[in-house]
């Protein structure tokens, strides 16, 4: 399922309206914490399950969103990190229903 609208809400959430008219949101801190890029995945593996990252404002502020084909979005964070591609199915699973 693909989104028909994606926007930043209240500077704290990624809001998504889906093709089936359902709506959901993901906290930006959660989105950054589960970044799917290889660098972040490796860091999570090294730190272990008990590690709780603390982010500064630039690390949880989205500077730009780009569509990646028909399957996901690329998030560019204000601190320059831009390697993660978030697939739509993944976003649907982790999002909180509205």
N, C-alpha and C positions, 0 to 999 in steps of 0.2 A: 504494500500500500504506500502510495506517495503522498506527500503533503501538498496542500493547495496554498498554504500560507505559512511562512516562518518569520518570526520577528522577535526582537528582544523586548521583554516586558519588565518595567520597573527597574531596569539595570541589574536584575537579579535572576531572571528566568529566560529560557529559550521557549517561546510559545509556538505551538504547532497546531494548525488546523488540518485535519486529514481529509482524504477523498470521501470517506464515509460520514463526513460532517462531525466526527468526534473531535474533541480538542484536548490537548495535553500540554504539560510544561515540564521542563527539567531545570533544576537549579544550576546556575552557571558554575558554582563551586563543584557540584557533582559531575558536571560535564567535563570540567578540567581534570578532576581526580581520576576519571576513567578514560582519559584520552587513549585512543586505540593505537597510537603510533608505536613503532618499535622502541624508540628511546624511552617513552613513558612506561611501556610495558616492562622493559628491562629494569627500570628504576623501581617499579612496584615489586618485581620479583626479588630484587636485591634487598629491599627494605623489609619485606615480610608482611604478613596479614595484619599485624598489630600497628603498623605505621600509619599515622594520621598526618597528612601534609597540612601545613599552614601556608596559605597563599596571601600575597599582597594584592592590592587592588588591580594592578596591571595584569596580573596572572589570571584574573577572573573577569576581565573586561574584554568583550569581543570587539575587535576592530573591524572585522570584515567576515562575511559569510559568502561562500562560493558553492554553487551547485557542482556536483561531480557526476556527470552522466545522468542516468535516470535512477540512481540507486543511493545517493547520499549527499552530504554536504561536507565541505572543508571549512574548519573554523580557524581564523587567524586571530590570535589573542594579542592584546595590546603590548605584551612583553616581547612579541616577535615570534613566539611559538606558533607554527602553522603546519605541522606534519600530520595531524590526525584527520582521518576521513571517517565520519560517523554515518554508517549505513542507516537508511530509513527504518528498517525492521528493528535494528538495535535501539534507535531512538524511541520507537513505539513501545518496546518492551520496558525500557527504563523510565519512561515518562510517567508523571502523575496525572491521572484523569482530572479534567476540570468539571 
